[in-house]
Amino acid sequence: MRERRRLRLGILVLVSVVLLGAIPLYFGIRTLSHDPVFNTLDALDVPSWAAARTVDNVSGSRWCLQDCRLRERTVSSERAPEETARAYEAALRKDGWEPWQVSHCPEQKEKGQYTCWRRDELTLDLWVREPTCASPQVSGKPAVPPSTEASPAAGRCAGSLVSVKVRNAIDDERTRPQPSTDPSLTGEDPFPTFTEDPLGEPTRSPS
């Protein structure tokens, strides 16, 4: 009887230790796996129609081992890009983000509305544009003449697409001093042009 009691007590102690260690371990792994920056993006005060569907992607290391963490979020909006951009910009300002006027924002010209923001140690790129299924336009007119019958895919092509990219400011090259462009690479004269003659008045040669 004593041996059975000791065995039962040992089993209870072992189960208690496992449970007490497993629960904190579970929540710790859950906290580390979910980036707090996404919690900040989730808390943005945007209308429900501006966040119909969300897809997140993470790359790099949170502790900037080799590559710092890059957070990317793609959101589908049910309304036009202009209205969607206004909703997100208002939400970012309300959450403490400030517009960031910097070169290479974007790095190359993009269709739609592209803005950059900063808050504390983070930088944020916001790109709002038409969905990829929309027909390309030339000179403000549809490339394909509209038909009298509604297309079954027209409903899916309405709205807009939102891309949010968040980086650590220390890893954003736009926060560093930008190197000057080599004139020889831009097709300009690589030699300096002097506004004044560095040698002064020319010396007349004896006649």
DOFI-609910 format. One line per 8 residues: number of its first residue (from 1); their letters; for each residue x, y, z of N, C-alpha, C. Coordinates in pm, 1 decimal. Each point is the difference from the previous one (the first is absolute). Layout:
N
NUM) a) X,Y,Z,X,Y,Z,X,Y,Z  ...
END
This chain:
207
1) mrerrrlr) 82.7,-120.5,0.0,-82.7,120.5,0.0,86.5,126.2,0.0  108.8,-4.6,78.2,88.4,116.2,4.5,64.9,23.5,-136.4  40.2,-107.5,-66.4,63.5,15.4,-131.5,-98.5,56.8,-101.3  -126.5,-42.3,7.6,-100.7,53.3,-91.6,-24.8,148.4,25.4  -5.1,37.3,126.9,-19.6,140.4,33.3,116.7,85.0,-50.9  121.8,-50.7,18.2,116.8,72.7,-48.9,-2.3,11.3,-151.9  -43.1,-107.5,-67.3,-6.2,3.7,-146.2,-103.8,101.3,-47.1  -116.6,-0.1,65.2,-104.2,96.3,-37.4,45.5,143.6,26.9
9) lgilvlvs) 67.0,19.4,112.2,49.2,133.8,34.0,104.0,46.7,-101.5  86.9,-94.2,-37.7,101.5,35.2,-100.2,-62.9,36.6,-133.1  -103.9,-74.9,-40.8,-68.2,29.9,-126.0,-67.3,136.5,5.8  -65.7,31.2,113.6,-65.4,130.6,15.5,101.0,113.9,-5.6  114.9,-20.1,64.6,103.2,104.3,-2.6,52.2,19.9,-141.2  21.6,-111.2,-72.2,50.7,9.6,-136.7,-99.1,70.3,-91.4  -128.3,-35.0,13.7,-102.8,65.3,-82.8,-9.4,148.7,32.8  10.8,35.6,126.6,-7.0,140.4,39.5,116.5,79.5,-57.6
17) vvllgaip) 120.1,-59.5,5.4,117.8,68.0,-55.1,-14.0,20.4,-150.3  -49.9,-102.4,-69.1,-17.1,10.5,-145.4,-100.9,108.2,-34.8  -112.8,1.7,70.8,-102.6,100.4,-28.5,48.4,140.5,31.4  67.3,16.3,114.7,48.6,132.0,37.6,107.3,51.0,-95.8  76.0,-89.9,-60.0,102.6,42.4,-95.5,-52.4,13.7,-141.1  -101.0,-80.0,-36.4,-48.9,1.7,-137.5,-81.0,124.3,-30.6  -79.5,44.4,97.2,-85.6,116.7,-24.7,82.9,127.1,-24.4  96.5,33.5,87.3,82.6,117.5,-30.8,79.3,-16.5,-129.0
25) lyfgirtl) 46.6,-121.8,-27.5,73.8,-22.8,-123.5,-88.1,24.5,-121.7  -125.7,-41.8,7.1,-93.2,19.7,-111.3,-22.3,148.4,-27.6  -28.0,75.2,107.0,-24.0,143.1,-19.0,126.8,73.9,-39.5  114.8,-46.7,46.1,125.8,62.8,-40.5,27.2,-18.9,-148.0  -20.1,-121.5,-48.4,18.7,-26.5,-143.6,-100.2,78.5,-82.6  -122.2,9.2,50.7,-103.1,75.3,-72.0,35.4,148.9,-9.0  55.7,53.4,109.2,39.1,141.1,-0.5,115.2,25.9,-95.0  97.4,-89.9,-1.0,114.5,18.6,-87.8,-35.3,-19.6,-145.9
33) shdpvfnt) -95.5,-88.2,-28.6,-35.0,-28.1,-139.0,-82.3,111.6,-62.2  -73.7,76.7,79.8,-83.9,107.1,-53.3,68.0,134.1,24.0  34.6,67.0,-106.8,71.8,126.4,9.3,-90.9,107.7,60.2  47.1,75.7,99.3,-84.8,105.1,59.2,-33.6,111.1,-98.4  78.1,15.6,-106.7,-31.2,103.0,-98.6,-134.0,-29.8,-66.6  -28.8,-126.3,-21.2,-129.3,-36.0,-58.7,-114.0,32.1,96.4  26.8,-11.0,129.4,-101.7,42.3,97.0,-30.1,148.5,-15.3  105.3,79.4,-26.5,-18.9,142.8,-22.3,-81.9,25.9,-125.5
41) ldaldvps) 28.3,-75.5,-106.1,-76.1,16.4,-123.4,-144.2,-45.5,18.1  -19.0,-105.1,80.0,-137.1,-46.3,26.9,-80.1,105.2,75.2  70.1,81.0,80.4,-68.8,99.7,81.7,-30.3,128.4,-75.5  42.8,11.5,-126.1,-29.5,120.8,-76.3,-151.0,16.5,-15.2  -45.2,122.6,18.3,-143.7,29.2,-3.5,-43.8,22.5,-145.3  -4.1,-108.8,-76.6,-46.7,7.5,-138.4,-138.0,-66.0,-8.2  -85.1,46.8,-91.0,-132.3,-62.2,-14.6,11.1,-146.1,-41.4  -103.4,-75.7,27.1,0.9,-142.7,-32.8,10.8,-22.7,-149.6
49) waaartvd) -55.6,92.0,-81.5,7.2,-18.4,-144.8,142.2,19.1,-53.2  87.2,64.9,79.9,137.8,22.5,-42.5,92.5,-114.5,37.7  -51.6,-99.5,69.6,81.2,-115.8,40.5,-82.1,-126.5,-17.6  -46.2,-20.1,-125.4,-86.0,-114.8,-26.6,75.8,-131.8,10.7  125.1,0.4,-42.4,81.2,-123.0,5.1,144.4,39.2,21.0  68.0,-68.2,92.1,135.9,36.7,38.1,92.2,-120.2,-12.1  117.2,23.5,-59.8,103.2,-103.1,-12.1,130.5,59.8,50.9  63.7,-67.5,97.5,125.0,48.4,59.0,116.5,-87.4,-43.1
57) nvsgsrwc) 116.0,63.1,-7.4,122.6,-71.2,-33.8,115.4,61.4,78.5  87.1,-84.4,55.5,112.2,46.4,81.1,127.0,-64.6,-50.4  107.3,79.2,-6.4,131.2,-52.4,-36.6,105.5,70.1,84.1  115.6,-62.6,14.6,107.3,58.2,78.7,-11.4,-32.4,147.5  93.8,51.4,78.0,9.0,-29.2,142.6,-47.8,118.5,82.2  -73.6,-26.7,106.6,-47.4,106.6,87.9,116.2,68.6,68.6  109.9,-72.8,24.8,117.1,56.5,65.5,105.0,44.6,-100.8  -38.2,13.1,-127.6,87.9,50.9,-106.4,126.0,-84.3,-13.2
65) lqdcrlre) -13.9,-132.9,7.1,111.4,-89.3,-26.4,8.4,-19.0,-150.8  106.9,50.5,-61.6,18.8,4.6,-144.2,-100.2,95.8,-64.0  -127.5,-34.2,-3.1,-102.3,86.8,-58.1,-102.1,36.1,105.7  -34.5,130.0,6.8,-103.7,42.9,93.4,-136.7,-43.9,-50.8  -95.5,2.4,89.2,-133.7,-49.4,-33.7,-73.0,96.0,-93.4  -64.3,-57.7,-99.5,-84.5,73.8,-93.4,-141.1,-54.7,12.5  -95.4,89.6,31.4,-139.9,-41.2,12.7,-75.9,53.1,-120.2  -71.5,-86.2,-66.7,-77.9,37.7,-117.0,-144.5,-45.4,18.6
73) rtvssera) -91.1,89.3,-28.1,-143.0,-29.8,10.4,-70.1,43.3,-127.9  -81.5,-87.6,-54.6,-81.2,30.2,-117.3,-146.0,-7.0,40.1  -74.5,105.9,-30.0,-138.9,11.0,41.8,-87.0,32.1,-120.5  -113.6,-65.8,-7.2,-98.8,29.3,-103.7,-104.7,95.6,55.7  -27.8,105.3,-75.7,-100.8,97.2,39.4,-117.3,-6.5,-97.0  -118.2,29.4,49.9,-120.2,-7.7,-82.1,-30.0,130.4,-73.2  78.1,105.9,28.1,-28.5,129.2,-61.8,119.5,48.4,-81.5  -16.5,113.8,-65.3,98.6,51.6,-94.7,131.4,33.9,70.0
81) peetaray) 111.2,4.1,-76.3,129.8,28.7,61.3,5.4,134.7,70.5  -62.5,104.0,-56.4,6.5,132.4,62.6,-64.1,-1.1,138.9  -119.0,-57.2,10.7,-68.1,-5.7,128.5,72.9,-90.9,97.6  53.1,-108.7,-50.0,74.6,-92.5,85.9,126.9,64.8,53.4  71.1,72.7,-86.7,123.0,66.8,43.5,-29.5,103.5,107.9  -108.1,74.7,-16.1,-35.9,99.6,101.7,-29.1,-67.0,134.6  -68.5,-114.7,-4.6,-33.2,-69.5,124.6,126.6,-48.3,71.1  95.1,-56.4,-73.5,122.5,-50.4,61.0,89.7,114.0,48.5
89) eaalrkdg) 8.4,108.3,-76.4,83.1,112.0,42.5,-54.8,64.1,126.9  -131.5,12.1,9.5,-60.3,54.7,121.6,25.7,-92.8,118.8  -9.8,-130.8,-21.6,24.5,-95.6,108.5,145.3,3.0,44.9  93.2,15.1,-93.0,141.8,5.8,36.3,29.8,125.8,81.8  -55.0,114.1,-41.4,22.2,123.1,76.3,-58.8,-13.6,141.5  -116.8,-59.1,9.5,-63.4,-17.4,130.5,81.4,-90.6,90.6  74.5,-93.6,-58.6,79.1,-94.8,77.1,141.1,51.3,27.9  30.2,123.2,-38.9,130.7,57.4,32.2,102.0,-4.2,-110.9
97) wepwqvsh) -35.2,-52.8,-116.3,92.3,-1.2,-113.2,4.2,139.1,-62.4  119.7,40.4,-46.8,16.8,129.9,-63.0,43.6,-18.9,-145.2  -53.9,80.4,-92.1,42.9,-8.9,-140.7,150.3,23.8,-10.6  63.1,-78.4,-85.3,145.3,4.1,-15.3,32.1,38.4,-143.9  43.6,123.7,-18.5,37.4,47.4,-132.3,146.9,-34.8,-23.0  24.7,-100.9,-79.0,135.9,-47.8,-20.3,14.2,-43.8,-144.6  120.9,8.9,-51.7,24.9,-47.8,-135.6,-11.7,-152.0,-4.3  -18.7,-52.3,-119.1,-20.2,-144.1,-21.0,-125.9,-48.5,70.9
105) cpeqkekg) -101.0,83.3,0.2,-131.7,-40.2,51.2,-104.5,28.5,-107.4  -25.6,-94.1,-88.5,61.4,-132.5,-7.4,132.6,4.1,-75.7  67.9,-116.0,-6.9,126.5,-6.6,-70.9,-19.3,20.7,-149.6  -112.9,-41.3,-51.7,-35.2,24.5,-139.5,-147.8,34.4,-6.9  -36.4,74.4,-102.0,-136.3,51.1,-10.2,-98.2,-116.0,-6.6  -101.8,6.5,84.5,-101.7,-103.1,7.2,-137.3,61.5,-27.6  -89.9,-80.3,-53.7,-136.7,46.2,-20.4,-72.7,2.2,133.6  -91.6,92.6,12.8,-74.1,11.0,124.3,60.3,105.1,91.8
113) qytcwrrd) -26.0,-11.9,129.0,46.5,95.3,101.0,100.1,-68.9,91.7  121.2,53.7,3.1,109.3,-57.6,77.9,49.5,105.8,98.2  -4.6,-29.7,129.3,46.9,92.3,103.5,86.9,-74.3,99.8  85.8,75.3,68.8,90.0,-58.0,100.2,-24.2,67.1,134.7  21.4,-77.7,108.2,-31.2,45.6,135.0,109.0,-45.5,96.0  11.3,72.6,113.5,94.7,-37.5,104.7,-66.7,12.1,136.4  38.8,-92.7,89.1,-43.3,6.8,139.6,101.2,-72.0,86.1  61.3,73.2,90.7,102.2,-56.3,88.7,109.9,-65.2,-82.6
121) eltldlwv) 22.8,-130.3,18.9,110.4,-66.7,-68.2,-44.8,-73.7,-126.1  -118.7,29.5,-49.5,-55.1,-71.9,-115.2,-26.7,95.2,-116.4  8.5,-53.5,-121.3,-43.0,70.8,-120.3,-107.7,-83.7,-68.1  -90.7,68.1,-69.0,-114.5,-68.8,-60.8,-23.5,54.5,-139.8  -15.7,-90.7,-95.9,-35.8,35.4,-137.3,-143.8,-42.2,-25.1  -81.4,92.8,-48.9,-140.6,-26.9,-28.3,-23.5,20.3,-149.5  -47.3,-105.5,-65.9,-25.8,5.4,-144.1,-143.6,-46.3,-24.4  -81.2,89.5,-54.5,-140.1,-29.3,-29.3,-20.3,16.3,-150.0
129) reptcasp) -52.1,-103.2,-65.3,-19.5,5.9,-144.6,-117.9,-87.1,-40.0  -32.4,4.4,-127.2,-108.3,-83.0,-51.0,40.2,-147.3,4.8  -95.7,-90.4,11.9,33.9,-142.8,-0.2,60.9,-40.6,-133.0  79.1,-104.8,1.6,71.8,-42.6,-119.8,-92.6,-47.9,-110.2  -124.7,-34.7,33.5,-91.9,-50.0,-101.7,-64.0,112.8,-78.6  20.3,126.9,43.4,-60.7,111.9,-70.6,65.5,18.1,-136.2  -76.6,41.6,-99.2,51.3,19.7,-134.5,90.6,121.7,-3.0  115.1,-7.3,-69.6,87.6,116.0,-9.5,-66.4,111.4,-77.7
137) qvsgkpav) 33.1,124.4,36.2,-59.0,116.0,-64.2,106.8,79.4,-74.0  -37.3,56.6,-109.3,87.9,83.3,-79.4,-70.0,132.5,-22.4  65.8,110.9,39.3,-56.1,134.8,-16.2,-136.2,12.9,66.9  -18.9,-70.4,111.3,-124.0,12.8,74.8,-115.8,-78.2,-56.8  19.7,-75.2,-108.1,-108.1,-77.8,-59.5,30.5,-148.6,12.4  -99.4,-85.2,18.6,24.5,-143.1,10.0,64.7,-53.8,-126.8  95.9,-92.4,18.7,66.2,-58.0,-115.6,-95.6,-87.4,-80.2  -98.8,-59.6,66.8,-98.5,-83.8,-66.9,-134.2,70.7,7.0
145) ppsteasp) -69.2,19.3,-111.8,-130.0,68.4,4.1,-96.3,-72.7,91.2  -74.0,71.9,84.7,-93.0,-66.2,92.2,-113.9,-64.1,-75.0  -41.7,-115.8,46.5,-110.7,-71.4,-62.2,-128.6,33.2,72.7  -110.2,-22.0,-66.3,-130.3,30.1,59.8,-35.2,-97.7,109.9  53.0,-123.2,-7.0,-28.5,-101.6,100.7,107.4,3.9,108.2  -42.3,-13.7,121.4,94.3,2.1,111.9,80.3,-128.7,2.7  128.6,13.4,20.1,86.5,-117.4,6.8,-16.8,-66.9,134.9  2.4,-133.8,6.9,-15.0,-67.0,129.9,115.5,27.8,93.5
153) aagrcags) 118.0,39.9,-55.4,115.6,25.9,85.5,10.0,145.3,40.0  -95.7,82.9,-44.6,10.0,142.4,29.3,-7.2,27.2,149.7  -80.3,-74.5,71.3,-11.9,20.9,143.1,128.4,-30.8,73.6  72.1,-102.3,-47.6,124.1,-36.9,65.5,110.5,101.4,-27.3  -10.8,76.5,-110.0,103.9,94.3,-35.7,-23.9,138.0,60.2  -110.4,19.4,67.8,-27.0,129.7,61.0,84.0,15.9,126.0  5.1,122.8,49.2,72.9,26.0,122.8,143.9,38.3,-26.1  88.0,-33.7,93.5,141.0,35.9,-11.4,85.4,-97.8,79.5
161) lvsvkvrn) 129.8,11.3,-20.0,96.1,-87.6,65.6,96.6,87.4,79.6  25.5,-39.8,124.0,85.7,76.5,90.9,120.3,-85.3,38.4  118.6,59.4,-11.5,123.0,-65.8,44.3,65.1,84.4,107.8  33.9,-62.4,110.5,66.4,67.2,111.5,131.7,-71.1,26.3  107.4,77.4,3.6,132.9,-55.9,25.3,60.2,74.6,118.8  36.5,-73.6,105.0,55.0,59.6,122.2,140.2,-54.5,22.3  94.2,92.9,19.3,138.7,-38.6,24.7,53.9,73.6,122.1  109.4,-53.2,56.9,71.7,71.7,104.2,72.7,117.0,-65.2
169) aiddertr) -10.4,117.8,61.5,62.7,118.3,-58.8,150.1,-17.9,-16.6  63.5,-73.7,90.6,144.3,-20.1,-9.1,37.0,-83.2,-122.5  -93.9,-79.0,-49.7,25.3,-84.7,-116.4,-51.9,62.3,-129.2  -64.5,114.7,8.9,-52.5,67.5,-118.2,108.8,91.0,-55.6  47.0,-29.9,-120.9,110.4,76.4,-56.7,-36.4,145.9,-23.5  -128.6,33.0,-2.9,-40.8,138.3,-22.6,23.2,88.9,121.5  25.8,-60.3,116.9,30.9,78.3,120.0,148.0,34.7,7.8  80.3,-53.2,-91.4,143.2,26.0,2.5,33.7,109.3,-101.6
177) pqpstdps) 117.2,62.3,14.4,41.7,99.6,-99.4,9.8,-64.2,-138.1  -63.4,65.8,-98.2,-0.4,-53.7,-135.2,128.4,39.7,-71.2  66.1,-95.4,-67.2,123.4,33.5,-73.1,-30.3,90.3,-118.0  93.6,90.1,-30.9,-16.5,87.8,-115.0,16.9,-78.8,-128.3  -69.8,41.2,-103.0,4.4,-70.3,-127.7,124.6,38.8,-76.2  68.9,-96.5,-54.5,118.3,25.5,-81.5,-43.7,62.0,-131.6  44.1,123.3,-32.9,-44.6,62.0,-125.5,34.2,-82.0,-122.6  107.2,-79.3,7.0,38.0,-79.1,-116.9,-101.5,-107.9,-31.2
185) ltgedpfp) -86.4,-34.3,100.1,-100.8,-102.5,-22.1,-130.1,57.8,-51.4  -13.7,132.2,2.5,-122.9,64.2,-44.9,14.1,66.7,-135.3  114.9,-16.5,-63.6,19.2,57.5,-132.0,46.8,143.5,2.0  32.8,55.7,117.8,47.6,135.9,9.0,152.2,2.2,-6.7  52.6,120.8,-19.0,143.7,15.6,-7.8,61.9,-35.5,134.3  87.1,-103.0,7.1,56.7,-39.6,128.2,100.3,99.0,54.4  48.2,92.3,-83.8,99.3,95.3,45.9,-68.4,123.9,55.2  53.1,59.1,106.0,-66.8,116.9,59.7,9.7,120.7,-91.7
193) tftedplg) -100.9,85.9,10.9,-1.8,123.5,-76.6,31.1,115.1,93.8  102.9,76.9,-31.2,40.6,110.1,85.2,-70.4,127.5,-45.1  -57.2,70.5,95.9,-65.6,126.2,-34.4,101.2,111.2,-19.5  113.9,-12.4,64.6,105.3,97.8,-16.0,129.2,-69.8,-37.4  86.1,71.9,-70.3,127.7,-55.9,-40.5,88.8,-15.1,122.3  37.4,-122.5,40.5,81.4,-15.1,120.8,139.5,56.3,-15.2  43.5,24.5,-122.3,134.0,52.3,-21.7,0.5,152.0,-15.7  -115.7,64.6,10.0,-6.7,144.0,-11.7,2.0,43.1,-146.1
201) eptrsps) 40.8,122.7,-25.3,6.0,53.8,-135.0,105.0,-72.5,-81.8  -29.1,-28.3,-126.0,100.0,-66.5,-84.0,121.3,90.0,-21.5  116.9,-59.3,1.2,126.0,72.9,-19.4,27.2,14.3,-148.4  20.4,124.3,-41.2,28.5,23.7,-140.8,141.6,-42.3,-32.8  12.0,-69.6,-112.5,132.1,-40.4,-42.9,70.1,116.2,-67.0  129.6,15.2,20.5,71.8,111.2,-64.9,-3.7,-12.3,-150.4  -23.9,113.9,-69.6,-7.0,-0.2,-144.8,137.2,20.4,-59.0
END
